[in-house]
């Protein structure tokens, strides 16, 4: 055999062996991640700021990224309202929950740990029809103002702000809606004059509906946005893997697009210290849970 051909064959088999070793190491890494998680799939429960079908569609980029990097299936779920969302989460039906801040203390008591949250604060907005003459909150004096379901953080904080600014609003009427989505549609149909909501619920609507709505200035809050919490029984290694994956999602092309569209600002790390952020709402949430028989 000529020397040149022999060297080519040796080089080929060297590369092949190296590739096999790399693949073996990669498979070991994937197997280790699955072992750390302790399950062939992860259930993710997302707070119901839109319909379950829409939430699933919106979070497909996050689902795909997590599945790729954690090498396990991610099953996305939600609920018809916040009470049902919290009930299933507290029952331990989901290993991961994407939850508003006021539920964090109760979920921590039920064995969940904050591992990440969205960087931007809760963005409370008031939405009116594009044909409305309202430009500021005081223009809604005596008007019908919609609020999402009672356990929504937007409802709790929004109603509190309205009460503090009652002098500007006069005899306004609160009209509770079944959800953010139904309330926003109610604005387009003239059933309510305005709706208190947030940017994520608004941007989850079809574009033709969004184009019928505009926002007016409302009080800003310093409350954190949504938290990703994980069951502690998954173990610290799994929690660390999941947290690292969420933070890496910020640098993914689809991740950047998702964060920009939803106005989240990206994931940042969270831990037990973040539980305090929702403590002020714990008694109120507990009272509402008792009233709902949860």
PyMOL commands that set and color helices and strands:
alter all, ss='L'
color gray80, all
select helices_A, chain A and resi 3-37+52-58+60-70+82-90+101-109+137-140+153-164+166-169+180-188+199-203+207-210+232-234+236-249+253-262+272-291
alter helices_A, ss='H'
color red, helices_A
select strands_A, chain A and resi 41-46+73-77+96-99+112-118+124-129+144-147+173-176+194-198+213-216+227-231+267-269
alter strands_A, ss='S'
color yellow, strands_A
deselect
rebuild
show_as cartoon
